[in-house]
Amino acid sequence: MFHLPIKQSVLAMLAVSFLLEAGSAGSRVLYAGGTVSALKTKSEIRIDLIQDSALNLNANGRTIQIPYKSINTVEYGLHVSRRYVEAVLISPVFLVAKRRSHFLTIGYQDPEGLQQAMVLQVNKADIRALLVSLEARTGLRVEYQDEEARKAGKG
């Protein structure tokens, strides 16, 4: 079996953890639709708000940058649906179960001056961090579609 001295083992673990973390920068979202022609509807992308000047969207090895100063709309809403088919198959108790989908809409002006928009479906665990980051980076207040979305977005 291969053994490294403790000091080298710790350095190797740090290097591996750094590489793993670097590969997972940003949040995974689903591009639900919009006017961004470079993205396909229902494609999984990674949204990264770490840069000071621009929002980065990474899809299929391609990066799309949207300057924060170009963003003019940030809206958050929920789509709530009941799971009837799944519920009946599992148990009638689940008829009251709700599934909430979290949607983030970002509107911006492209370099040609045209208004663009994208709707992103976001994981529940990531939505609050994305909303806070977008408010901080853009200087805009998030618009909530309704009171339920406001509660979910602010926790």
matplotlib code that plots the C-alpha trace (Angstrom):
import matplotlib.pyplot as plt

x = [0.0, 1.2, 1.8, 2.7, 4.2, 1.7, 2.8, 2.6, -0.8, -2.2, -0.9, -2.3, -5.8, -5.7, -4.8, -7.6, -10.2, -9.2, -9.7, -13.0, -14.3, -13.0, -14.9, -18.2, -18.2, -21.7, -25.1, -26.7, -29.9, -32.1, -32.6, -36.4, -36.6, -36.0, -34.3, -30.7, -30.2, -26.9, -28.8, -31.2, -34.5, -34.3, -30.5, -28.6, -26.3, -24.1, -24.7, -21.7, -22.0, -18.4, -17.0, -17.4, -18.3, -20.5, -22.8, -21.4, -23.5, -21.6, -23.1, -21.5, -18.0, -19.2, -19.4, -21.9, -21.1, -23.8, -22.5, -24.3, -24.8, -26.9, -29.3, -32.5, -35.0, -34.6, -37.9, -38.5, -41.6, -42.9, -44.9, -46.8, -48.4, -50.0, -48.7, -51.9, -50.7, -47.7, -49.9, -52.6, -50.1, -48.3, -51.0, -54.1, -52.4, -50.1, -53.0, -52.3, -48.6, -47.3, -44.3, -42.7, -40.5, -38.4, -38.0, -35.7, -36.2, -33.4, -33.9, -31.0, -30.0, -27.6, -24.7, -26.9, -29.4, -32.1, -34.0, -33.3, -34.7, -34.1, -36.1, -34.0, -35.4, -33.3, -32.9, -34.6, -31.3, -29.7, -32.4, -31.8, -28.0, -28.7, -31.3, -29.0, -26.0, -28.0, -29.3, -25.8, -24.1, -26.8, -28.1, -31.6, -34.3, -35.8, -39.4, -41.5, -44.4, -46.6, -46.5, -45.8, -42.7, -41.6, -41.8, -39.9, -37.2, -36.5, -36.9]
y = [0.0, 3.5, 5.7, 9.4, 11.1, 13.1, 16.5, 15.4, 13.8, 17.0, 19.0, 16.5, 16.7, 20.5, 20.5, 18.0, 19.9, 23.1, 21.5, 20.0, 23.4, 25.2, 22.9, 23.6, 27.4, 28.9, 27.4, 24.9, 26.2, 25.2, 27.6, 27.5, 30.0, 33.5, 35.4, 34.2, 32.4, 30.8, 28.7, 25.9, 25.8, 23.3, 23.1, 23.0, 25.9, 27.2, 30.7, 32.4, 35.8, 35.8, 38.3, 42.0, 43.2, 40.5, 37.6, 34.5, 31.7, 28.6, 26.0, 23.2, 24.8, 28.1, 31.3, 34.1, 37.3, 39.8, 43.0, 43.8, 47.4, 46.0, 44.1, 46.1, 43.5, 40.8, 39.0, 35.9, 33.7, 30.3, 27.9, 25.6, 22.5, 19.5, 16.0, 14.2, 11.3, 10.6, 11.0, 8.6, 5.9, 6.2, 7.2, 9.4, 11.2, 12.9, 14.5, 17.7, 17.6, 20.6, 20.9, 24.4, 25.4, 28.5, 30.8, 33.7, 36.1, 38.4, 41.2, 43.0, 45.2, 43.5, 45.4, 46.3, 48.0, 45.4, 44.1, 40.5, 38.2, 34.8, 32.6, 30.3, 27.5, 27.5, 24.9, 25.8, 25.6, 28.2, 30.8, 33.0, 33.3, 34.2, 36.8, 38.5, 38.4, 39.9, 42.7, 43.5, 43.3, 45.1, 47.6, 46.6, 45.4, 42.0, 42.1, 39.3, 38.0, 37.6, 37.4, 33.7, 34.3, 37.2, 34.8, 32.0, 34.4, 36.1, 33.1]
z = [0.0, -0.8, 2.3, 2.4, 5.4, 7.4, 6.2, 2.5, 3.2, 4.6, 1.6, -0.8, 0.9, 0.8, -2.9, -3.7, -1.6, -3.4, -6.8, -5.9, -4.5, -7.6, -9.8, -8.0, -7.9, -8.2, -8.0, -10.4, -12.0, -14.8, -17.6, -17.9, -20.8, -22.0, -24.8, -24.3, -27.6, -26.5, -23.9, -24.6, -22.7, -19.8, -19.9, -16.7, -16.1, -13.3, -12.2, -10.6, -8.8, -7.4, -9.9, -9.0, -12.4, -14.1, -13.5, -15.2, -16.7, -17.5, -19.8, -21.8, -21.3, -22.5, -20.3, -20.8, -18.9, -18.0, -16.5, -13.2, -14.4, -17.3, -15.1, -14.6, -13.2, -10.5, -9.7, -7.6, -7.5, -6.7, -8.8, -6.5, -7.9, -6.2, -7.0, -7.7, -9.9, -7.6, -4.5, -5.6, -6.4, -3.1, -0.6, -0.3, 2.5, 0.0, -1.9, 0.2, -0.6, -2.5, -4.7, -4.9, -7.7, -7.2, -10.2, -10.6, -13.5, -14.5, -17.0, -18.6, -21.5, -24.0, -25.6, -28.6, -26.2, -26.5, -23.5, -22.7, -20.0, -18.6, -16.2, -14.0, -11.9, -8.7, -5.9, -2.7, -0.8, -3.1, -3.6, -0.6, -1.3, -4.9, -4.1, -1.5, -3.9, -6.8, -4.6, -3.4, -6.9, -8.9, -6.3, -7.2, -4.8, -5.6, -6.8, -5.3, -7.3, -4.2, -0.4, -0.4, -2.6, -0.2, 2.8, 1.0, -0.4, 2.9, 5.2]

ax = plt.figure().add_subplot(projection="3d")
ax.plot(x, y, z, "-o")
ax.set_aspect("equal")
plt.show()
